[in-house]
Each structure stands twice: as C-alpha cells, then as structure tokens.
C-alpha cells in the first residue's frame, strides 16, 4: 500500500462518505476507520465497502490515552482525517462535558500521538482536522460571510469545543511543526444523516404524519451543502491543501429553516402523492433553542480559487436526491429508531 490513512468517526454521517470515497478512489491506500460506535456511529452506512481489501474497521475511543498511541504504532499512519466529534447542539447544551471530552481532549490525544509517531520524519505526513462554521458565531442579515480570517465567536458548548480543538491543531503546527490543515464547513445534508438532524427528522415525520418541530419562527438561516460535495472538498484539501492553512467549505446556498421545510414538504407531497400543502400542515413552532445563532454563511472563495473545488449540485436537486434516498431506505431508518443498528451491525462487522 502506498499510504495508510486513519479516518476517525468513519461510521458517522460525513465520515462514512469520506471512507467510501477514499476506499474506492484510492485502492493503493490502506484505510483504517476508527469509530467508538456511539449513538451516531452506524456501520450499516458502509455495507458496500466493508469487504474491500484496503479497508479495515477498528472500534476505539479517541480519548483513550493508551489506545491511540498504540494504534499509531501498529499502523504507521501517513495521514489522519479527523472527523470524530460530538456534533449536536441540543445535546451539547444538556451535557457540555461530553463535548469537551471528545472534541477537545480527543483531538489533543490524536495530535499528540501524531506528533510522537512522526517525530523527526514529518515529510509526506498530514493531519487534517474537519471543523464547522459554527466556531465563527453568527451573522446578521447584512450580506456578510464567514471567511478564513473571521474572528472566532462560538455561542454554544458544541461550537466552543470545536473552536478549542481548532486552536489546538494550529498550536501543534506552530509549536511542533505538525503538518496540519483545517476546514470549516457549513451545514451538510444527504444520505445516512442521523435522524435527530433537521432534514432527516422532518422527512421521517412527514412520512408518518407527525409534527415537524421548528425552533422559534423558523427565521434562522443556514448555508446548506450536499455531503458528497463536502467529501470531494475534503479529498481535495487532504491531497492538495497547504500545511498550516484553513479552508472554508460552503454551498453559497442560504435557506431559512421555515423556507427549507416548506420546500421539503412540497417535495414530500409530490413523492407521496398527497395533495399539495398537506405536509405543511404538520409544521409546529416550538420554543427557540438557547443561544440559537441567527445566520451562518460561508465564503469558500479561497478553496475555489486555490484548489479548484466548487459545489456540484443546486440545493433543490440535492434535496430531491436526499428525499429519494430516505424513502428508498426505510429499513435503515427503522433500524436506527428501534436501536437494531447498534446491536446487529457492530456484531456483524467485528466478527468479519
């Protein structure tokens, strides 16, 4: 194998798409997927590459101070794509320390293991830290965008933990010369998204005629990016990005929550052959989330100009594809809702 790459959080939503791309696009890479298989880790996401010769799943926790250095010693990684993170804002409000442990301490544990493993031989190595646009705080409706030089201003325990991890990644580059890159991405959507998130939750609730909860008045705006376009950006940055640099990834595709859900309702009415406007009756406004940022919007000019990446799908087309996937994969959704994905698939993969 030409290179051995560690992908953390590879059984999650974005991580599983990254694993799939790397396994299929780079057959001369050995891909090690490290995941703790917490509630959001689902090995069913990777059924199609599970038996690939250049793929191996390892169950483990990035916060384990003995296990992670041992893993680096065992596999002699040439690169790390670090996606493992607690990422749900509501959960961070309920249990901030879980986010500190995983997102801050876990990242530092990986950084230190990489530093020790690559000491004296950093050539050709790369530590890629995948972050979020939420570290920048919030924007007004003034036409401004987050850039790579925007001052950090996190407002939730989740975004604060990711901001902290970003700072540690940069510190390891500046202090120890660790070859790092960072990307900060906008909201993702697409296949295999855990159903606590807005789009898959709404699709499932619409299908089952359940209320669609919308925070506040639904005025909060997000920049949405199809997950496969994010993964293409990760591939591009990992292979062509400049050490020490940050790259923002966005879809230039702003939607308020209420407009997004109304568009989703229209698609679902058509797909389910309901009378137009029927699903929109399920929209239910609920008490706003604490510290709910008003607007996120990414300027990805640097990534497009320097590395040649750009989004491939308009949101309406991507949303259609996403709805089609969920309607065609009800078993996947059912396995998550009833918990079977944590029972059956872990046992199946660990016995391979």
C-alpha positions in Angstrom: 0.0 0.0 0.0 1.2 3.5 -0.9 -0.2 5.2 2.2 -2.0 4.2 5.3 -4.7 6.7 6.3 -6.6 6.9 9.6 -10.2 8.3 9.3 -11.8 9.0 12.7 -15.5 8.9 13.1 -15.8 7.0 9.8 -19.1 5.3 10.8 -20.9 8.6 11.2 -22.7 10.7 8.6 -19.9 12.6 6.9 -17.2 10.2 7.9 -18.8 7.2 6.2 -19.0 9.1 2.9 -15.3 10.1 3.3 -14.4 6.4 4.0 -16.3 5.3 0.9 -14.6 7.8 -1.3 -11.1 7.1 -0.1 -11.6 3.3 -0.2 -13.0 3.3 -3.8 -10.9 6.1 -5.3 -7.5 5.1 -3.8 -7.2 1.3 -4.0 -3.5 1.7 -3.1 -4.3 3.3 0.2 -5.0 1.3 3.3 -7.9 3.0 5.0 -8.4 2.4 8.8 -11.8 3.5 10.0 -11.7 4.3 13.8 -15.1 4.8 15.4 -16.3 4.4 19.0 -19.8 3.4 17.7 -21.6 5.8 20.0 -25.2 6.5 19.1 -24.4 8.3 15.8 -22.0 5.6 14.6 -23.6 3.2 12.2 -21.6 0.5 10.4 -24.6 -0.1 8.2 -23.6 3.1 6.4 -20.5 1.2 5.0 -22.0 -2.1 3.9 -20.9 -1.5 0.3 -17.1 -1.3 1.2 -17.0 -3.5 4.3 -15.2 -6.3 2.5 -12.8 -4.2 0.4 -9.2 -5.3 0.6 -7.9 -1.9 1.5 -10.4 -1.2 4.3 -10.4 -2.1 8.0 -12.7 -1.0 10.8 -11.3 -0.6 14.3 -13.5 0.1 17.3 -11.9 2.6 19.6 -12.2 5.9 21.5 -10.1 8.9 20.5 -9.9 9.9 24.2 -8.1 6.7 25.2 -4.6 7.8 26.1 -3.0 4.3 25.8 -5.0 3.0 22.8 -4.4 5.9 20.4 -0.6 5.9 20.6 -0.7 2.1 20.2 -2.9 2.4 17.1 -0.3 4.8 15.5 2.5 2.4 16.4 0.6 -0.5 14.9 -0.4 1.0 11.6 2.3 3.7 11.0 -0.2 6.2 9.6 0.9 8.6 6.9 -2.2 10.7 7.3 -5.2 11.4 9.5 -8.6 12.7 8.5 -10.2 13.6 11.8 -14.0 13.8 11.8 -14.9 12.1 15.1 -16.8 14.6 17.2 -19.9 15.2 19.2 -21.9 17.5 16.9 -25.5 18.0 18.0 -26.0 21.5 19.6 -29.0 20.4 21.7 -27.0 17.6 23.2 -24.1 20.0 24.0 -26.5 22.2 26.0 -27.6 19.2 28.0 -24.2 17.7 28.5 -21.3 20.1 27.7 -18.6 17.9 29.3 -19.2 15.1 26.8 -18.3 17.6 24.0 -15.2 18.8 25.9 -14.0 15.2 26.3 -14.5 14.1 22.7 -13.9 17.3 20.8 -11.1 18.9 22.8 -9.4 16.2 24.7 -9.9 13.6 21.9 -8.4 15.9 19.3 -5.4 16.7 21.5 -4.9 13.0 22.1 -4.7 12.4 18.4 -2.5 15.4 17.8 0.0 14.2 20.4 0.0 10.7 19.1 0.7 12.0 15.6 3.5 14.3 16.9 5.2 11.4 18.6 4.7 9.0 15.8 6.0 11.4 13.1 8.8 13.0 15.2 11.8 13.5 13.1 10.0 12.5 9.9 7.1 14.8 9.0 7.7 14.6 5.3 4.6 13.4 3.4 2.5 13.3 6.6 -0.7 15.2 7.1 -3.2 15.8 10.0 -6.5 17.1 8.6 -8.9 18.4 11.1 -12.5 18.8 10.0 -14.4 21.6 11.8 -17.5 23.7 11.5 -18.6 27.2 10.5 -20.3 27.5 13.9 -17.0 28.5 15.5 -17.4 31.9 13.9 -20.6 32.7 15.8 -23.5 34.3 14.0 -24.1 36.8 11.1 -26.7 39.5 10.7 -28.8 39.8 7.5 -26.2 42.2 6.1 -24.7 40.3 3.2 -21.5 39.4 5.1 -19.9 36.0 5.1 -17.6 33.9 7.2 -14.1 33.9 5.7 -10.9 32.1 6.9 -9.9 35.3 8.8 -13.3 35.8 10.6 -12.8 36.2 14.4 -13.9 33.2 16.4 -17.1 33.8 18.4 -18.7 30.5 19.5 -22.0 30.6 21.2 -22.8 27.0 22.2 -20.9 24.4 24.1 -20.6 22.5 20.8 -19.1 25.4 18.8 -16.9 26.3 21.8 -15.5 22.8 21.9 -14.8 22.8 18.2 -13.2 26.3 18.4 -10.9 25.0 21.1 -9.9 22.0 19.1 -9.2 24.2 16.1 -6.8 26.3 18.2 -5.0 23.2 19.5 -4.5 22.0 15.9 -2.9 25.3 14.9 -0.9 25.3 18.1 0.6 21.9 17.3 1.5 23.2 13.8 3.1 26.4 15.2 4.9 24.8 18.2 5.9 21.4 16.9 5.8 21.8 13.1 3.0 19.2 12.8 1.8 19.3 9.2 -1.9 20.2 9.6 -4.8 21.6 7.6 -8.2 22.6 8.8 -11.5 23.1 7.1 -14.7 24.7 8.4 -17.8 23.6 6.6 -21.4 24.7 6.5 -24.5 22.5 7.2 -24.4 19.2 5.4 -27.4 17.2 4.1 -27.7 13.9 2.2 -27.9 10.1 2.6 -27.2 8.4 6.0 -27.7 11.6 8.1 -28.7 10.6 11.7 -32.4 11.3 12.1 -32.1 13.7 15.0 -31.0 16.3 12.5 -33.4 18.7 10.8 -33.8 17.3 7.3 -33.9 13.5 8.0 -36.1 14.1 11.1 -38.5 16.2 9.0 -38.6 13.6 6.2 -39.5 10.8 8.6 -42.1 12.9 10.5 -43.8 13.9 7.3 -43.9 10.4 6.0 -45.5 9.3 9.3 -47.8 12.3 9.6 -46.1 13.6 12.8 -45.5 17.2 13.8 -42.4 18.9 12.2 -40.8 20.9 15.1 -39.3 24.3 14.0 -37.4 26.5 16.5 -38.8 29.9 17.1 -40.3 31.4 14.0 -38.1 29.4 11.6 -36.1 32.5 10.7 -32.7 31.1 11.4 -30.6 30.9 8.2 -28.1 28.2 7.3 -25.8 27.6 4.3 -26.5 24.0 3.1 -24.0 21.8 1.3 -24.6 18.3 -0.2 -22.5 15.9 1.8 -20.9 14.4 -1.3 -19.6 17.9 -2.3 -18.2 18.3 1.2 -16.4 14.9 0.8 -14.9 16.0 -2.5 -13.6 19.1 -0.8 -12.1 17.0 2.0 -10.4 14.8 -0.7 -9.0 17.9 -2.5 -7.8 19.6 0.7 -6.2 16.5 2.1 -4.2 15.9 -1.1 -3.5 19.5 -2.3 -4.0 21.9 0.6 -1.1 23.8 2.1 0.2 23.0 5.5 -0.9 25.4 8.2 -3.8 26.7 6.1 -7.6 26.8 6.8 -10.2 26.4 4.0 -13.8 27.3 4.3 -16.3 24.9 2.6 -19.8 26.2 1.7 -22.6 25.8 -0.7 -23.4 29.5 -1.3 -26.9 28.3 -0.6 -28.7 30.1 2.2 -32.1 28.9 3.4 -34.2 29.9 6.4 -35.4 26.9 8.3 -39.0 27.6 7.5 -38.4 28.0 3.8 -36.3 24.8 3.7 -39.1 22.8 5.5 -41.8 24.2 3.2 -39.7 23.2 0.2 -39.3 19.8 1.7 -43.0 19.5 2.4 -43.7 20.2 -1.3 -41.3 17.5 -2.4 -42.8 15.0 0.0 -46.3 15.8 -1.1 -45.3 15.1 -4.6 -43.4 11.9 -3.8 -46.1 10.5 -1.5 -48.9 11.6 -3.9 -50.5 13.8 -1.3 -52.5 16.9 -2.0 -50.1 19.9 -2.3 -49.9 21.7 1.0 -50.9 18.7 3.1 -47.5 18.1 4.7 -47.0 21.7 5.5 -49.9 21.4 8.0 -47.5 19.4 10.2 -45.2 22.3 10.8 -45.2 23.1 14.5 -43.3 26.0 16.0 -41.6 25.3 19.3 -39.6 27.3 21.9 -36.4 28.5 20.5 -33.1 26.9 21.4 -30.8 28.6 23.9 -28.1 30.6 22.1 -29.6 29.9 18.7 -27.4 31.7 16.1 -29.3 33.7 13.6 -27.4 33.2 10.4 -24.4 31.2 9.0 -23.0 31.9 5.6 -19.7 30.6 4.2 -17.4 32.3 1.7 -15.5 29.5 0.0 -13.6 31.7 -2.5 -10.2 30.6 -1.2 -10.9 26.9 -1.7 -12.4 27.5 -5.2 -9.6 29.8 -6.3 -6.6 28.0 -4.9 -7.7 24.3 -5.1 -10.3 24.4 -7.9 -13.2 22.9 -5.9 -16.8 24.0 -6.3 -20.2 22.6 -5.4 -21.8 20.3 -8.0 -25.5 20.4 -7.0 -28.1 23.1 -6.6 -30.0 22.7 -3.3 -33.3 21.7 -4.9 -31.7 18.9 -6.8 -29.8 17.7 -3.8 -32.9 17.8 -1.6 -34.7 15.7 -4.2 -31.9 13.1 -4.2 -31.9 13.1 -0.4 -35.7 12.6 -0.1 -35.4 9.7 -2.7 -32.7 8.0 -0.6 -34.7 8.1 2.6 -37.9 6.9 1.0 -35.9 4.0 -0.6 -34.1 3.1 2.6 -36.8 2.9 5.3 -35.2 -0.2 6.8 -32.1 1.9 7.5 -34.3 4.4 9.3 -36.2 1.8 11.2 -33.0 0.1 12.4 -31.9 3.4 13.9 -35.3 4.2 15.5 -35.6 0.8 17.2 -31.8 0.6 18.0 -31.1 -2.5 15.9 -28.2 -0.8 14.1 -26.2 -0.8 17.4 -26.9 -4.5 18.1 -26.7 -6.3 14.8 -24.2 -4.4 12.6 -21.5 -4.0 15.2 -21.5 -7.7 15.9 -21.6 -8.5 12.2 -18.5 -6.3 11.4 -16.4 -7.2 14.4 -16.8 -10.9 13.5 -15.6 -10.5 9.9 
